[in-house]
Amino acid sequence: MPMGPSLCSDPMRSESEHTSTGIPWSLRAHAAILAAFSIEDPSTTNEVVDQLALALKADVAALITNQSFRCSVGLSAEDQALLLRVAADRPTEVRLATGLRQVHWCLLSGLDVLLIARYQTPFDLQERWLLEAMAQSLQLCAQVSKSMLAERSATRAAMDQSSYDLLTGLPNRSRVLSQLALSLESNLRSGGSKGSLAVLFIDIDRFKLINDAHGHTTGDRFLITVAKCLRQCVRSGDLVGRLSGDEFIIVSSSSSQESVQALGARIIDLIGRPMTIGSKLLSHSASIGVAIANGRDTPEVLIENADMAMYKAKASGRGCLAYFDQQMRNTALKAATLEQDLRRALAAGEITSYYQPIFDVHDHRILGFESLARWQHPMHGLISPSEFIPVAEESGLIVQIDSIVLQQACKHMARWHAVCPDQKLGLSVNLSVRSLLDPGTPKQIAMALFESNFPADRLYIEITETMLIEDVDATLRAFRQIKALGANLAIDDFGSGYTSMRYLKRLPVEVLKIDKSFIEGLGSNQEDEVIVKAVISMAKALGLHAIAEGVERQEQLDVLRKLGCDYVQGYLVGRPLNAPNTLALIQSRSEMLADCI
């Protein structure tokens, strides 16, 4: 720290000169020495010792801490060794290599010893007072400095903790956003001369399976390994961060789409290789979404764009890379608008049940109906489930929709049974994976049955085969709860997934509904016919009923009869109907529809 010239130019002026200014010499010298000390820079301790030696016309000064010299003036290595040997005795005279010195020792805590020595002249009382006061001041300054350094260290640690992911050590979302903002600003100033700025959003496919199968500790170690893989893939100037869970981000200044593509390929390849985590060999894939900065996007928008592209990659089969385009955002905005409208529709009671009949191909009887959700919009009319069901599943509104359809269907079927008691009609109701695994679903089913007085043994709960693949054990637990209520279970879209026979034996199901993608090719595709025949044979061997859904052409129905399929459902034999028309069908037995069979 700079010192004022009036304090430092000649601290050893005569006593009378200092007295004339009204400030004692020792105080002025003390102030000059302290002025050299900086709490901001502890290394200035050397400057303080220099100033102290100058004030006392000494040629030797030192701070000794823990039997070693923290700093010294005028001492050779041999002199330092000598002083350490005699420090315990604190002699007032010591013969150094350059001659005899008068020595004053100041004992301190923390700093241990402050040592001052000079030729011939012993230190007088005022000088000793100055030395003692100076030593205490240095000790106080050192303590303040230590405290400030500790506080700053804690502050830096807190900042690091708030800016870096504790598990992987990568920058977290907050730091990624701030660094991305700086990169965007720099790229904008350079006019894009540094190349295009690309954001890669990386998500580990089906990471939940690792946690569920091997535990969260293994999952954490897997994420740490993924972080290392990502660091290996990028260039030195690229930013790698972890946003949350199994979501990672890379910000890369890349000159071309080819280099981004190459980077994505390296990541997919490296993460896709089997990894040994502890004693376990894990193999997973990564889906990557890429967004390229256009000079107008904020960091938040860029990450959102890359996130949307990542979901496109997942929809394309996982383990691949997809680029963001504006249509994705338009689709997202449309979905957001649709979600808000759907929330309003649920409150307004616009979700209603339609019923598609299931027929016996032999005697043309209606065995029952599948209840299907429809949205009767006040302005747009009947909205197809293909439009609103995906939004409902993504937003979680599907649980509420499933509950509404279940309650409506049970009440309708109970009323129709009262009108036509001779018909023992069954009811199939679809449940989404969210609803199936929702703890409140068994109670919802029990309440629907109780309030409607519809027989539980005529209720069939349908889930899609792909739900079994996601979590067989959780599905099995939910199935057992439903079976305990007396209801039946069916697997919808059978053949679209990869359910093994082992799993099928474990699940307490009564019905397999053959996926319509296989029914579509009947009469023209021999492979589809072989698959459908195999499913029908397997169902009968296991004591299950097989229902072919999506029957739309007569030739399909003819092939199904030939293959031994007993039950069918589809537009050829019966379209979905609202409640009044369904009741009319039950009452009339719809001779026109029966004639088709």
C-alpha positions as CSV (number, residue, x, y, z in Angstrom):
1,M,0.0,0.0,0.0
2,P,1.5,3.5,-0.9
3,M,2.7,5.5,2.1
4,G,2.5,9.3,2.5
5,P,5.8,11.0,2.2
6,S,5.5,12.9,5.5
7,L,5.4,9.6,7.3
8,C,8.0,7.7,5.5
9,S,10.6,10.0,4.2
10,D,12.6,10.1,7.4
11,P,10.9,8.4,10.3
12,M,14.1,8.8,12.5
13,R,14.1,12.5,12.6
14,S,15.1,14.0,16.0
15,E,12.7,13.9,19.0
16,S,12.4,17.7,19.0
17,E,11.4,17.8,15.3
18,H,8.5,15.4,16.0
19,T,7.5,17.1,19.2
20,S,7.2,20.4,17.3
21,T,4.6,18.9,15.1
22,G,2.6,17.7,18.1
23,I,3.0,14.0,17.2
24,P,5.5,11.9,19.1
25,W,8.1,10.2,17.0
26,S,7.1,6.6,18.0
27,L,3.5,7.3,16.9
28,R,4.5,8.7,13.6
29,A,6.8,5.7,13.0
30,H,4.1,3.3,14.1
31,A,1.6,4.9,11.6
32,A,4.2,4.8,8.8
33,I,4.8,1.1,9.4
34,L,1.1,0.2,9.6
35,A,0.5,2.1,6.4
36,A,2.6,-0.4,4.6
37,F,0.3,-3.3,5.7
38,S,-2.6,-4.2,3.4
39,I,-5.3,-6.6,4.5
40,E,-6.2,-7.0,0.8
41,D,-2.7,-8.3,0.2
42,P,-1.1,-10.3,3.0
43,S,2.2,-10.5,1.0
44,T,2.8,-6.9,2.1
45,T,4.1,-8.3,5.4
46,N,7.6,-8.2,3.8
47,E,7.1,-4.4,3.2
48,V,6.0,-3.9,6.9
49,V,9.2,-5.7,8.1
50,D,11.3,-3.5,5.8
51,Q,9.6,-0.3,7.1
52,L,10.1,-1.5,10.7
53,A,13.8,-2.0,10.1
54,L,14.1,1.4,8.4
55,A,12.3,3.2,11.3
56,L,14.8,1.7,13.8
57,K,17.9,2.0,11.7
58,A,18.2,-1.8,11.9
59,D,19.7,-4.0,9.1
60,V,18.1,-7.2,10.3
61,A,14.4,-7.9,10.8
62,A,12.3,-11.1,10.6
63,L,9.1,-12.9,11.5
64,I,9.5,-16.4,12.7
65,T,6.5,-18.7,12.7
66,N,6.5,-22.4,13.7
67,Q,10.3,-22.5,13.7
68,S,10.6,-21.2,10.2
69,F,11.1,-17.7,8.7
70,R,8.0,-16.2,7.3
71,C,9.9,-13.2,6.0
72,S,13.3,-11.7,6.8
73,V,15.6,-8.7,5.9
74,G,19.4,-8.9,6.0
75,L,19.8,-12.6,6.9
76,S,21.7,-15.3,5.0
77,A,20.6,-18.9,5.2
78,E,23.4,-19.5,7.8
79,D,22.2,-16.5,9.9
80,Q,18.6,-17.9,9.8
81,A,19.8,-21.3,11.0
82,L,21.8,-19.7,13.9
83,L,18.8,-17.6,15.0
84,L,16.5,-20.6,15.0
85,R,18.9,-22.4,17.3
86,V,19.1,-19.6,19.8
87,A,15.5,-18.4,19.6
88,A,14.4,-20.2,22.7
89,D,17.1,-18.4,24.8
90,R,16.3,-15.0,23.2
91,P,19.8,-13.5,23.6
92,T,20.2,-9.7,23.4
93,E,23.4,-10.1,21.3
94,V,24.0,-12.4,18.5
95,R,27.1,-12.7,16.3
96,L,26.0,-13.1,12.7
97,A,28.2,-13.8,9.7
98,T,28.5,-10.0,9.2
99,G,29.3,-9.2,12.8
100,L,27.8,-8.6,16.2
101,R,24.2,-7.5,16.4
102,Q,22.0,-6.0,19.2
103,V,18.8,-8.0,19.2
104,H,15.2,-7.4,20.5
105,W,12.8,-10.3,20.5
106,C,9.0,-9.8,20.6
107,L,7.0,-12.9,21.6
108,L,3.6,-13.3,19.8
109,S,0.9,-15.8,19.4
110,G,0.2,-16.8,15.9
111,L,3.3,-15.0,14.4
112,D,5.4,-16.5,17.2
113,V,8.4,-14.1,17.1
114,L,9.2,-10.7,15.7
115,L,13.0,-10.1,15.6
116,I,14.9,-6.9,15.1
117,A,18.7,-6.5,15.2
118,R,21.3,-3.7,14.4
119,Y,24.9,-2.8,14.9
120,Q,26.2,-1.8,18.3
121,T,23.5,0.5,19.6
122,P,21.1,-1.3,22.0
123,F,17.4,-0.5,21.7
124,D,16.2,2.1,24.1
125,L,12.9,2.2,26.0
126,Q,11.0,4.1,23.4
127,E,12.2,1.8,20.6
128,R,11.3,-1.3,22.6
129,W,7.9,0.2,23.3
130,L,7.5,0.8,19.5
131,L,8.6,-2.7,18.8
132,E,6.1,-4.2,21.3
133,A,3.3,-2.0,20.0
134,M,4.2,-2.8,16.4
135,A,4.2,-6.5,17.1
136,Q,0.8,-6.4,18.6
137,S,-0.5,-4.4,15.7
138,L,1.0,-6.9,13.2
139,Q,-0.6,-9.7,15.1
140,L,-4.0,-7.9,15.0
141,C,-3.6,-7.2,11.3
142,A,-2.7,-10.8,10.7
143,Q,-5.8,-12.0,12.6
144,V,-8.1,-9.6,10.6
145,S,-6.4,-10.7,7.4
146,K,-6.9,-14.4,8.3
147,S,-10.5,-13.8,9.2
148,M,-11.1,-11.9,5.9
149,L,-9.4,-14.6,3.9
150,A,-11.6,-17.3,5.6
151,E,-14.7,-15.3,4.9
152,R,-13.7,-14.8,1.3
153,S,-12.9,-18.5,1.0
154,A,-16.3,-19.4,2.4
155,T,-17.9,-16.9,0.0
156,R,-16.1,-18.4,-3.0
157,A,-17.1,-21.9,-1.8
158,A,-20.7,-20.8,-1.5
159,M,-20.5,-19.2,-5.0
160,D,-19.0,-22.4,-6.4
161,Q,-21.7,-24.4,-4.7
162,S,-24.4,-22.2,-6.3
163,S,-22.6,-22.3,-9.7
164,Y,-21.5,-25.9,-10.0
165,D,-23.2,-29.2,-9.7
166,L,-22.0,-31.0,-6.6
167,L,-22.2,-34.5,-8.1
168,T,-20.3,-34.0,-11.3
169,G,-18.5,-30.8,-10.7
170,L,-19.9,-29.4,-13.9
171,P,-21.4,-25.9,-14.2
172,N,-25.0,-26.0,-13.2
173,R,-28.0,-24.3,-14.9
174,S,-27.4,-20.9,-13.4
175,R,-23.8,-20.8,-14.5
176,V,-24.5,-22.3,-17.9
177,L,-27.1,-19.5,-18.5
178,S,-24.6,-16.8,-17.4
179,Q,-21.8,-18.3,-19.5
180,L,-24.1,-18.8,-22.5
181,A,-25.2,-15.1,-22.2
182,L,-21.5,-14.0,-22.4
183,S,-20.8,-16.3,-25.4
184,L,-23.9,-14.9,-27.2
185,E,-22.8,-11.3,-26.5
186,S,-19.2,-12.1,-27.7
187,N,-20.5,-13.8,-30.8
188,L,-22.8,-10.9,-31.6
189,R,-19.9,-8.4,-31.2
190,S,-17.7,-10.4,-33.5
191,G,-20.4,-10.5,-36.1
192,G,-20.3,-14.3,-36.1
193,S,-16.7,-14.4,-37.2
194,K,-16.0,-16.9,-34.3
195,G,-18.4,-19.4,-35.9
196,S,-21.9,-20.4,-35.1
197,L,-22.8,-21.0,-31.5
198,A,-24.5,-24.4,-31.0
199,V,-26.3,-25.6,-27.9
200,L,-26.5,-29.4,-27.5
201,F,-29.1,-30.7,-25.0
202,I,-28.2,-34.3,-24.0
203,D,-30.6,-36.6,-22.2
204,I,-29.9,-40.1,-21.1
205,D,-32.6,-42.5,-22.4
206,R,-34.5,-44.4,-19.8
207,F,-32.1,-43.3,-17.0
208,K,-34.9,-44.1,-14.4
209,L,-34.3,-47.8,-15.1
210,I,-30.7,-47.5,-13.8
211,N,-31.9,-46.0,-10.5
212,D,-34.8,-48.5,-10.2
213,A,-32.8,-51.6,-11.1
214,H,-29.4,-50.8,-9.5
215,G,-30.0,-48.0,-6.9
216,H,-29.4,-44.3,-6.8
217,T,-25.7,-44.7,-5.8
218,T,-25.1,-46.6,-9.1
219,G,-27.1,-44.0,-10.9
220,D,-25.0,-41.2,-9.5
221,R,-21.8,-42.9,-10.5
222,F,-23.2,-43.4,-13.9
223,L,-23.9,-39.7,-14.2
224,I,-20.4,-38.9,-13.1
225,T,-19.0,-41.2,-15.8
226,V,-21.3,-39.5,-18.4
227,A,-19.9,-36.1,-17.3
228,K,-16.4,-37.4,-17.9
229,C,-17.4,-38.7,-21.3
230,L,-18.8,-35.4,-22.3
231,R,-15.6,-33.6,-21.3
232,Q,-13.6,-36.0,-23.5
233,C,-15.8,-35.2,-26.5
234,V,-15.6,-31.5,-26.5
235,R,-12.9,-29.0,-27.5
236,S,-11.1,-26.9,-24.8
237,G,-13.2,-23.8,-25.4
238,D,-16.6,-25.6,-25.2
239,L,-18.8,-25.4,-22.1
240,V,-20.1,-28.6,-20.6
241,G,-22.8,-28.3,-17.9
242,R,-25.4,-30.4,-16.0
243,L,-28.9,-28.9,-16.0
244,S,-30.7,-31.4,-13.7
245,G,-31.1,-35.1,-13.3
246,D,-29.9,-36.9,-16.4
247,E,-29.9,-33.7,-18.5
248,F,-26.6,-32.2,-19.7
249,I,-25.7,-29.3,-21.9
250,I,-22.9,-28.4,-24.2
251,V,-22.3,-24.9,-25.7
252,S,-19.9,-25.1,-28.6
253,S,-18.6,-22.5,-31.0
254,S,-18.7,-24.6,-34.1
255,S,-18.0,-23.5,-37.6
256,S,-20.3,-25.8,-39.4
257,Q,-23.2,-28.2,-39.1
258,E,-20.9,-31.0,-40.0
259,S,-18.7,-30.4,-36.9
260,V,-21.8,-30.2,-34.7
261,Q,-23.0,-33.5,-36.2
262,A,-19.6,-35.0,-35.6
263,L,-19.6,-33.8,-32.0
264,G,-23.1,-35.4,-31.5
265,A,-22.0,-38.6,-33.1
266,R,-19.0,-38.8,-30.7
267,I,-21.2,-38.3,-27.7
268,I,-23.8,-40.9,-28.8
269,D,-21.0,-43.4,-29.5
270,L,-19.2,-42.9,-26.2
271,I,-22.2,-42.9,-24.0
272,G,-23.6,-45.9,-25.9
273,R,-20.6,-48.0,-25.1
274,P,-21.0,-50.4,-22.1
275,M,-19.8,-48.8,-18.9
276,T,-18.5,-50.7,-15.9
277,I,-19.9,-49.0,-12.8
278,G,-18.7,-50.9,-9.7
279,S,-19.4,-54.5,-10.5
280,K,-22.2,-53.7,-13.0
281,L,-22.0,-53.4,-16.7
282,L,-24.4,-50.7,-17.9
283,S,-25.3,-49.8,-21.4
284,H,-27.5,-46.9,-22.3
285,S,-28.1,-44.4,-25.1
286,A,-28.4,-40.6,-25.3
287,S,-30.8,-38.4,-27.2
288,I,-29.5,-35.0,-28.3
289,G,-31.3,-31.9,-29.4
290,V,-29.4,-29.1,-31.1
291,A,-30.2,-25.4,-31.4
292,I,-28.1,-22.9,-33.4
293,A,-28.0,-19.3,-32.2
294,N,-29.4,-16.8,-34.6
295,G,-28.4,-13.6,-33.0
296,R,-31.8,-12.9,-31.5
297,D,-32.3,-15.8,-29.1
298,T,-31.7,-15.4,-25.3
299,P,-29.9,-18.2,-23.4
300,E,-33.2,-19.4,-22.0
301,V,-34.8,-19.6,-25.4
302,L,-31.8,-21.4,-26.9
303,I,-31.9,-24.1,-24.2
304,E,-35.7,-24.4,-24.6
305,N,-35.2,-24.9,-28.4
306,A,-32.5,-27.5,-27.9
307,D,-34.8,-29.3,-25.3
308,M,-37.6,-29.4,-27.9
309,A,-35.2,-30.9,-30.5
310,M,-34.1,-33.5,-27.9
311,Y,-37.7,-34.7,-27.6
312,K,-37.9,-35.0,-31.3
313,A,-34.8,-37.2,-31.2
314,K,-36.5,-39.4,-28.6
315,A,-39.6,-39.6,-30.7
316,S,-37.4,-40.7,-33.6
317,G,-36.3,-43.7,-31.7
318,R,-33.8,-42.5,-29.1
319,G,-30.0,-42.6,-29.4
320,C,-29.9,-40.0,-32.1
321,L,-29.6,-36.3,-32.8
322,A,-32.2,-33.8,-34.0
323,Y,-32.1,-30.1,-34.9
324,F,-34.5,-27.5,-33.8
325,D,-36.7,-25.8,-36.3
326,Q,-39.4,-23.1,-35.8
327,Q,-42.2,-25.6,-36.5
328,M,-41.3,-27.3,-33.2
329,R,-41.9,-24.0,-31.3
330,N,-45.1,-23.5,-33.2
331,T,-46.2,-27.0,-32.2
332,A,-45.2,-26.3,-28.6
333,L,-47.2,-23.1,-28.5
334,K,-50.2,-24.9,-30.0
335,A,-49.8,-27.6,-27.4
336,A,-49.6,-25.0,-24.6
337,T,-52.8,-23.3,-25.9
338,L,-54.5,-26.6,-26.2
339,E,-53.5,-27.5,-22.7
340,Q,-55.1,-24.3,-21.3
341,D,-58.2,-25.0,-23.4
342,L,-58.3,-28.5,-22.1
343,R,-58.2,-27.4,-18.5
344,R,-61.1,-25.1,-19.2
345,A,-63.0,-28.0,-20.9
346,L,-62.5,-30.3,-17.9
347,A,-64.0,-27.7,-15.6
348,A,-66.9,-27.1,-18.1
349,G,-67.7,-30.8,-18.4
350,E,-66.9,-31.0,-22.2
351,I,-65.1,-34.3,-21.9
352,T,-67.6,-37.1,-22.7
353,S,-67.6,-40.9,-23.4
354,Y,-68.2,-42.5,-26.7
355,Y,-68.7,-46.3,-27.0
356,Q,-67.4,-48.7,-29.6
357,P,-69.0,-52.1,-29.7
358,I,-67.1,-55.4,-29.5
359,F,-68.7,-58.2,-31.5
360,D,-68.6,-62.0,-31.4
361,V,-67.8,-63.1,-35.0
362,H,-69.8,-66.3,-34.7
363,D,-73.3,-65.3,-33.5
364,H,-73.1,-61.5,-34.1
365,R,-73.7,-60.7,-30.4
366,I,-72.5,-57.5,-28.9
367,L,-70.2,-58.6,-26.1
368,G,-69.6,-55.1,-24.7
369,F,-68.2,-51.7,-25.4
370,E,-64.9,-49.9,-25.2
371,S,-65.3,-46.4,-23.6
372,L,-63.4,-43.7,-25.5
373,A,-62.8,-40.1,-24.4
374,R,-64.1,-37.4,-26.7
375,W,-63.9,-33.6,-26.4
376,Q,-67.1,-31.8,-27.4
377,H,-65.8,-28.3,-28.0
378,P,-68.4,-25.5,-28.0
379,M,-66.7,-23.8,-31.0
380,H,-64.8,-26.5,-32.8
381,G,-67.1,-29.4,-32.4
382,L,-65.9,-32.9,-31.7
383,I,-62.1,-32.9,-31.2
384,S,-60.2,-36.1,-32.1
385,P,-58.5,-37.8,-29.2
386,S,-55.3,-38.0,-31.3
387,E,-55.1,-34.2,-30.8
388,F,-55.7,-33.8,-27.1
389,I,-54.7,-37.1,-25.5
390,P,-51.0,-36.6,-26.1
391,V,-51.2,-33.1,-24.5
392,A,-53.2,-34.6,-21.6
393,E,-50.6,-37.3,-21.0
394,E,-47.8,-34.8,-21.1
395,S,-49.5,-32.4,-18.7
396,G,-50.9,-35.0,-16.4
397,L,-54.5,-34.0,-17.2
398,I,-55.0,-37.6,-18.5
399,V,-55.5,-38.8,-14.9
400,Q,-58.5,-36.5,-14.6
401,I,-59.8,-37.5,-18.0
402,D,-59.5,-41.2,-17.2
403,S,-61.5,-40.7,-14.0
404,I,-64.2,-38.8,-15.8
405,V,-64.6,-41.5,-18.6
406,L,-64.6,-44.3,-16.0
407,Q,-67.3,-42.7,-13.9
408,Q,-69.5,-41.8,-16.9
409,A,-69.1,-45.3,-18.5
410,C,-70.0,-47.2,-15.4
411,K,-73.1,-45.1,-14.9
412,H,-74.2,-45.4,-18.5
413,M,-73.6,-49.2,-18.6
414,A,-75.5,-49.7,-15.3
415,R,-78.5,-47.7,-16.8
416,W,-78.4,-49.7,-20.0
417,H,-78.3,-53.0,-18.1
418,A,-81.5,-51.8,-16.3
419,V,-83.2,-51.2,-19.7
420,C,-82.0,-54.4,-21.3
421,P,-81.4,-56.8,-18.3
422,D,-81.1,-59.8,-20.6
423,Q,-77.8,-58.6,-22.1
424,K,-74.7,-59.2,-20.0
425,L,-72.6,-56.5,-21.6
426,G,-68.9,-55.9,-20.6
427,L,-67.2,-52.5,-20.4
428,S,-63.6,-51.8,-21.4
429,V,-62.0,-48.6,-20.0
430,N,-58.5,-47.4,-21.0
431,L,-56.1,-46.3,-18.3
432,S,-53.0,-44.3,-19.1
433,V,-49.7,-45.2,-17.4
434,R,-50.1,-42.2,-15.1
435,S,-53.5,-43.3,-14.0
436,L,-52.5,-46.9,-13.6
437,L,-49.6,-46.0,-11.3
438,D,-51.5,-43.3,-9.5
439,P,-52.1,-44.4,-5.8
440,G,-55.6,-43.1,-5.9
441,T,-56.7,-45.1,-9.0
442,P,-57.9,-48.2,-7.2
443,K,-60.1,-46.0,-5.0
444,Q,-61.5,-44.2,-8.0
445,I,-62.4,-47.5,-9.6
446,A,-64.1,-48.8,-6.4
447,M,-66.1,-45.6,-6.1
448,A,-67.2,-45.7,-9.8
449,L,-68.4,-49.3,-9.3
450,F,-70.1,-48.5,-6.0
451,E,-71.9,-45.3,-7.1
452,S,-73.1,-46.8,-10.4
453,N,-73.9,-50.3,-9.0
454,F,-72.2,-51.7,-12.2
455,P,-70.9,-55.3,-11.6
456,A,-67.1,-55.4,-11.1
457,D,-66.7,-58.6,-13.0
458,R,-68.0,-56.9,-16.2
459,L,-65.4,-54.2,-16.1
460,Y,-62.2,-54.5,-18.1
461,I,-59.3,-52.2,-17.5
462,E,-57.1,-51.8,-20.5
463,I,-53.4,-50.7,-20.6
464,T,-51.1,-50.6,-23.6
465,E,-48.4,-53.1,-24.0
466,T,-45.7,-50.4,-24.0
467,M,-46.6,-49.6,-20.4
468,L,-45.6,-53.1,-19.4
469,I,-42.1,-52.6,-20.9
470,E,-41.5,-49.4,-18.9
471,D,-42.0,-50.9,-15.5
472,V,-43.3,-54.5,-15.3
473,D,-43.1,-54.7,-11.5
474,A,-45.0,-51.5,-10.9
475,T,-47.6,-52.6,-13.4
476,L,-48.0,-55.9,-11.7
477,R,-48.6,-54.3,-8.3
478,A,-51.3,-52.0,-9.8
479,F,-52.9,-55.0,-11.6
480,R,-53.2,-56.9,-8.4
481,Q,-54.9,-54.0,-6.7
482,I,-57.4,-53.8,-9.5
483,K,-58.0,-57.5,-9.5
484,A,-58.7,-57.3,-5.8
485,L,-61.7,-55.1,-6.6
486,G,-63.1,-57.9,-8.8
487,A,-62.4,-56.2,-12.2
488,N,-60.7,-57.8,-15.2
489,L,-57.6,-56.7,-17.1
490,A,-56.7,-56.4,-20.7
491,I,-53.6,-55.6,-22.7
492,D,-54.3,-53.1,-25.5
493,D,-52.2,-52.8,-28.7
494,F,-50.7,-56.2,-28.1
495,G,-47.8,-56.8,-30.5
496,S,-46.7,-53.2,-30.7
497,G,-44.1,-53.7,-27.8
498,Y,-41.9,-56.6,-26.8
499,T,-43.6,-58.3,-23.9
500,S,-42.0,-61.6,-23.2
501,M,-43.9,-64.7,-22.4
502,R,-42.3,-64.7,-18.9
503,Y,-44.0,-61.3,-18.2
504,L,-47.2,-62.4,-19.8
505,K,-47.5,-65.4,-17.5
506,R,-46.9,-63.1,-14.4
507,L,-49.7,-60.6,-15.4
508,P,-53.2,-61.6,-14.3
509,V,-54.9,-60.6,-17.6
510,E,-57.9,-62.0,-19.3
511,V,-57.8,-60.3,-22.8
512,L,-55.2,-59.5,-25.4
513,K,-56.3,-56.9,-28.0
514,I,-54.3,-57.4,-31.2
515,D,-52.7,-54.1,-32.4
516,K,-54.4,-52.7,-35.4
517,S,-51.1,-52.2,-37.2
518,F,-51.1,-56.0,-37.8
519,I,-54.8,-56.1,-38.7
520,E,-54.2,-53.4,-41.4
521,G,-52.2,-55.8,-43.5
522,L,-54.5,-58.8,-43.3
523,G,-55.5,-59.9,-46.8
524,S,-52.4,-58.4,-48.4
525,N,-49.4,-59.0,-46.1
526,Q,-48.5,-62.6,-45.3
527,E,-46.2,-61.6,-42.5
528,D,-49.1,-59.8,-40.7
529,E,-51.2,-62.9,-41.1
530,V,-48.5,-65.1,-39.5
531,I,-48.1,-62.7,-36.5
532,V,-51.9,-62.4,-35.9
533,K,-52.3,-66.2,-36.1
534,A,-49.5,-66.6,-33.6
535,V,-51.1,-64.1,-31.1
536,I,-54.5,-65.9,-31.4
537,S,-52.9,-69.3,-30.8
538,M,-50.9,-68.0,-27.9
539,A,-53.9,-66.4,-26.3
540,K,-56.0,-69.6,-26.6
541,A,-53.1,-71.6,-25.2
542,L,-52.9,-69.3,-22.1
543,G,-56.7,-69.3,-21.7
544,L,-57.1,-65.7,-22.8
545,H,-59.5,-64.0,-25.1
546,A,-58.1,-62.3,-28.2
547,I,-59.8,-59.3,-29.7
548,A,-58.8,-57.9,-33.1
549,E,-59.2,-54.1,-33.1
550,G,-59.1,-51.7,-36.0
551,V,-61.1,-54.0,-38.4
552,E,-62.2,-51.7,-41.3
553,R,-62.4,-54.0,-44.4
554,Q,-64.4,-57.1,-45.1
555,E,-61.3,-59.0,-46.2
556,Q,-59.7,-58.4,-42.8
557,L,-62.8,-59.9,-41.1
558,D,-62.7,-62.9,-43.4
559,V,-59.0,-63.6,-42.6
560,L,-59.7,-63.2,-38.9
561,R,-62.5,-65.8,-39.1
562,K,-60.2,-68.2,-40.9
563,L,-57.4,-67.7,-38.3
564,G,-59.9,-68.5,-35.5
565,C,-60.3,-65.1,-34.0
566,D,-63.6,-64.9,-31.9
567,Y,-64.0,-61.2,-31.2
568,V,-63.6,-58.1,-33.3
569,Q,-63.8,-54.3,-33.0
570,G,-63.5,-51.6,-35.6
571,Y,-65.3,-49.2,-38.0
572,L,-66.5,-52.1,-40.2
573,V,-68.7,-53.5,-37.5
574,G,-69.3,-50.5,-35.3
575,R,-68.1,-46.9,-35.0
576,P,-67.8,-45.1,-31.7
577,L,-71.2,-43.7,-30.6
578,N,-72.4,-41.2,-28.1
579,A,-74.5,-42.5,-25.1
580,P,-78.0,-42.0,-26.7
581,N,-77.0,-43.8,-29.9
582,T,-75.3,-46.6,-28.0
583,L,-78.5,-47.2,-26.1
584,A,-80.4,-47.3,-29.3
585,L,-77.9,-49.8,-30.7
586,I,-78.4,-52.0,-27.7
587,Q,-82.1,-51.9,-27.9
588,S,-82.4,-52.6,-31.7
589,R,-79.4,-54.9,-31.9
590,S,-78.6,-52.9,-35.0
591,E,-79.5,-55.5,-37.8
592,M,-77.5,-53.5,-40.3
593,L,-74.3,-53.9,-38.4
594,A,-75.0,-57.5,-37.7
595,D,-75.6,-58.2,-41.4
596,C,-72.0,-57.1,-42.1
597,I,-70.9,-60.1,-40.0
